[in-house]
Every structure is written in structure tokens, then in C-alpha cells.
Amino acid sequence: MGRNTEASCRQCRRERLKLFLKGDRCFSDKCAFERRSFPPGQHGQARSRKPSDYFIQLREKQKVKRMYGMYEGQFLNTFHTADRQKGVTGENLLRLLERRLDNVVYRAGFASSRNQARQLVRHNHVTVNGRKVNIPSFKVSVNDEVVIKEKSCSLTLINESLEAVARRGVPAWMELDAPGYKATIKSMPERDQITVPIQEQLIVELYSK
């Protein structure tokens, strides 16, 4: 299955949760989810029967996959990697998702959305420990330094995103040096530091069937 090309606001409405796929627009009065929080389509407002356990588990997986902007195969491979690691599978999964380079660029405030962060990575605007890395799924490690290239520091979208970082905040597991356009990974993200509304156990149950 390819990447979901459905309009971003429709995806939020489909999952009945604001996924922050459009950056600053999601914080404004223009956010479609704020105006129409019901699912899209002709029967979006119709009262539906009680959802099955499978439906709830599937929607949770789709929500997280859309949130991080991943292909189905990529997400499944990430789950298998998490399942092979020691510890709680669901927490391992979230930790792997948070360690993705495109997510780190977004979390640090260099981009207003993960989609924008993915483009910055792919277009060679980002380095990790002084080396060019243009793979959005690259996993960062402790003490890694994620830096915006010097020639890219003047990009308007990066500076506008940094100006708004105070509103979103920076995770405790990384340290941001905004004037230096640098983010340092201080530790691996812990479950209580991942504040997105995810019920990872539902995804584990879905893939365990």
C-alpha cells in the first residue's frame, strides 16, 4: 500500500483526532477539524453501531501510521523490529517511531509538520554528526547532533517554524540550540515523554491476531 494521499484535514476527521498534519494551520481557526470534527463523507454524521474490537484496533494503527506519515510496509517492519527487542513491544514501537530523523527534525522545531520535515531531510538540508543524511527513516541515537546545514539556515520555513517552537515545546529527551540550528539527542525517549494520544497496546493486539 502506498502513502495515503487523502487530504490532510480529511485524515484528521477520519480518525476523529487532530493529527497536526498541516503545521501552524492546525493551531488556527482555519483548522477543518475544529469546524467539522465528524468523519468525512455522506454518512459522516450518521449514528453508527458499536464498533468492533478489530475496528478500534485498526483505526488506532491507521491513526499512528498517518501521524508519522509511513507506508504500510514500513510501519509493519518497524513493528516487527520492536517485537524482537527486549522490553514492552508497544513502547519499543513508539520509541522507534520517535527516533526517526524526520520526526526529530519536526520535534526540534525545524519544521512545522512531519511532512515538511521529511522534505527537508530528503532535500539534503539536514546533517547528523556532520554527515549528510537524506533518509527520513534514519534512527538517531544518544548524543547524535542533528543540524541544519549552514546554507539552509536562511530558509523562511525553518525560521518561521523555530519562532513557533515555544508553543509546541521540545521533548525532554532532546536539547535544542535554536541559534545554532542544532538539536542534540540526550537520551532515548521514554513512554511518559511521548505525549501524543496513542494506545499502542491496541496496535500490538491487532498485529498479534
C-alpha positions as CSV (number, residue, x, y, z in Angstrom):
1,M,0.0,0.0,0.0
2,G,1.3,3.4,-0.9
3,R,1.4,6.6,1.1
4,N,-2.1,8.0,1.9
5,T,-2.7,10.9,-0.4
6,E,-6.1,11.8,1.1
7,A,-6.4,15.5,2.1
8,S,-4.7,16.1,5.5
9,C,-7.8,17.5,7.1
10,R,-9.9,14.6,6.0
11,Q,-7.4,12.2,7.6
12,C,-7.8,14.0,10.9
13,R,-11.6,13.9,10.6
14,R,-11.4,10.2,9.7
15,E,-9.5,9.4,12.9
16,R,-11.6,11.9,14.9
17,L,-8.4,13.3,16.3
18,K,-6.2,16.3,15.3
19,L,-3.0,14.8,13.8
20,F,-1.3,18.1,13.2
21,L,-0.5,17.2,9.6
22,K,-0.6,20.8,8.3
23,G,1.6,22.6,10.8
24,D,0.5,26.0,12.1
25,R,-2.8,25.8,10.3
26,C,-3.8,23.1,12.9
27,F,-3.4,25.7,15.6
28,S,-5.5,28.3,13.8
29,D,-9.3,28.9,13.3
30,K,-8.9,27.6,9.8
31,C,-8.4,24.1,11.1
32,A,-11.1,22.0,9.4
33,F,-11.2,19.5,12.3
34,E,-12.3,22.3,14.7
35,R,-15.2,23.2,12.4
36,R,-16.2,19.6,11.4
37,S,-14.9,17.0,13.8
38,F,-17.2,14.3,12.4
39,P,-15.9,11.8,9.8
40,P,-15.9,12.9,6.2
41,G,-18.3,11.6,3.6
42,Q,-22.1,11.4,3.1
43,H,-22.7,9.4,6.3
44,G,-20.1,11.1,8.5
45,Q,-22.7,12.5,10.9
46,A,-24.9,9.4,10.9
47,R,-25.1,7.4,14.2
48,S,-23.2,4.2,13.7
49,R,-23.5,0.9,15.6
50,K,-21.0,0.0,18.3
51,P,-17.6,-0.6,16.7
52,S,-15.9,-4.0,17.0
53,D,-12.6,-4.6,18.7
54,Y,-11.0,-5.1,15.4
55,F,-12.3,-1.8,14.1
56,I,-10.9,0.0,17.1
57,Q,-7.5,-1.7,16.8
58,L,-7.4,-1.0,13.0
59,R,-8.3,2.7,13.5
60,E,-5.5,3.1,16.1
61,K,-2.9,1.6,13.8
62,Q,-4.1,3.8,10.9
63,K,-4.1,6.9,13.1
64,V,-0.4,6.3,14.2
65,K,0.7,5.4,10.6
66,R,-0.9,8.6,9.3
67,M,0.5,10.6,12.1
68,Y,4.1,9.6,11.3
69,G,3.5,9.6,7.5
70,M,4.6,6.0,6.8
71,Y,3.8,3.3,4.3
72,E,2.0,0.2,5.5
73,G,5.1,-2.0,4.9
74,Q,7.4,0.5,6.7
75,F,5.1,0.5,9.7
76,L,4.8,-3.3,9.8
77,N,8.6,-3.7,9.6
78,T,9.0,-1.2,12.4
79,F,6.6,-3.2,14.5
80,H,8.5,-6.4,13.8
81,T,11.7,-4.7,14.9
82,A,10.0,-3.5,18.1
83,D,8.7,-7.0,18.8
84,R,12.2,-8.5,18.5
85,Q,13.6,-6.0,21.0
86,K,13.7,-6.6,24.8
87,G,11.0,-4.8,26.8
88,V,7.4,-3.9,26.1
89,T,6.6,-4.2,22.4
90,G,4.3,-1.2,22.3
91,E,6.7,1.1,24.0
92,N,9.5,-0.1,21.7
93,L,7.4,0.7,18.7
94,L,6.8,4.3,19.9
95,R,10.4,4.8,20.7
96,L,11.4,3.6,17.2
97,L,8.9,6.0,15.6
98,E,10.1,8.9,17.7
99,R,13.8,8.2,16.7
100,R,13.0,8.6,13.0
101,L,15.1,11.5,11.6
102,D,12.0,13.2,10.1
103,N,10.3,13.1,13.4
104,V,13.3,14.5,15.2
105,V,13.5,17.4,12.8
106,Y,9.8,18.1,13.5
107,R,10.1,17.7,17.2
108,A,13.1,20.0,17.4
109,G,11.1,22.7,15.7
110,F,12.9,23.0,12.4
111,A,9.7,22.1,10.5
112,S,6.0,22.8,11.3
113,S,4.9,19.3,10.3
114,R,6.4,15.8,9.8
115,N,5.7,16.1,6.1
116,Q,7.7,19.3,5.9
117,A,10.4,17.7,8.0
118,R,10.5,14.8,5.6
119,Q,11.1,17.1,2.7
120,L,13.9,18.9,4.5
121,V,15.6,15.6,5.1
122,R,15.2,14.4,1.5
123,H,16.4,17.6,0.0
124,N,19.7,17.4,1.9
125,H,19.1,20.3,4.4
126,V,20.0,18.1,7.4
127,T,23.2,16.6,8.8
128,V,23.7,14.1,11.6
129,N,27.1,14.3,13.4
130,G,28.4,16.3,10.5
131,R,27.4,13.8,7.8
132,K,24.6,14.3,5.2
133,V,21.7,12.1,5.9
134,N,18.7,12.2,3.5
135,I,16.8,9.1,4.7
136,P,13.7,10.1,6.7
137,S,13.5,6.7,8.5
138,F,17.1,7.0,9.8
139,K,17.2,6.3,13.5
140,V,19.0,8.7,15.7
141,S,21.0,7.6,18.8
142,V,22.0,9.1,22.1
143,N,24.5,12.1,21.7
144,D,23.7,12.4,18.0
145,E,23.7,16.0,16.8
146,V,21.0,16.9,14.2
147,V,22.0,20.1,12.5
148,I,20.5,22.3,9.7
149,K,23.1,22.9,7.0
150,E,24.6,26.4,7.2
151,K,23.4,27.3,3.7
152,S,19.9,26.2,4.6
153,C,19.6,28.3,7.8
154,S,18.2,31.2,5.9
155,L,15.1,29.3,4.7
156,T,12.0,31.1,5.7
157,L,10.0,27.9,6.6
158,I,12.7,26.8,9.0
159,N,12.9,30.1,10.8
160,E,9.2,30.5,11.0
161,S,8.9,27.0,12.5
162,L,11.6,27.9,15.1
163,E,9.7,31.0,16.1
164,A,6.6,28.8,16.9
165,V,8.6,26.1,18.8
166,A,7.7,27.7,22.1
167,R,4.1,26.9,21.5
168,R,4.8,23.2,20.8
169,G,7.7,22.7,23.1
170,V,10.7,20.5,22.7
171,P,10.8,16.9,24.1
172,A,12.8,16.4,27.3
173,W,14.9,13.7,25.5
174,M,16.5,16.3,23.2
175,E,18.1,19.7,23.6
176,L,17.6,22.5,21.1
177,D,20.2,25.1,20.3
178,A,18.0,27.4,18.2
179,P,20.6,30.0,17.3
180,G,22.9,27.2,16.2
181,Y,20.1,25.3,14.4
182,K,21.2,22.2,16.3
183,A,19.3,19.5,18.2
184,T,21.2,17.1,20.4
185,I,19.7,13.7,21.5
186,K,20.2,13.5,25.2
187,S,18.6,10.1,25.8
188,M,16.2,7.7,24.3
189,P,12.5,8.8,24.6
190,E,10.7,7.2,27.5
191,R,7.0,6.4,27.3
192,D,5.9,9.2,29.6
193,Q,7.8,11.7,27.4
194,I,5.8,10.7,24.3
195,T,2.7,12.8,24.8
196,V,0.8,12.0,21.6
197,P,-2.5,10.3,22.3
198,I,-1.7,6.8,21.3
199,Q,-2.9,3.5,22.7
200,E,-0.1,1.3,21.5
201,Q,-1.4,-1.8,23.1
202,L,-4.3,-1.8,20.5
203,I,-1.7,-2.0,17.7
204,V,0.1,-4.9,19.4
205,E,-3.2,-6.7,19.7
206,L,-4.0,-6.1,16.1
207,Y,-0.7,-7.5,14.8
208,S,-0.9,-10.4,17.2
209,K,-4.0,-11.8,15.7
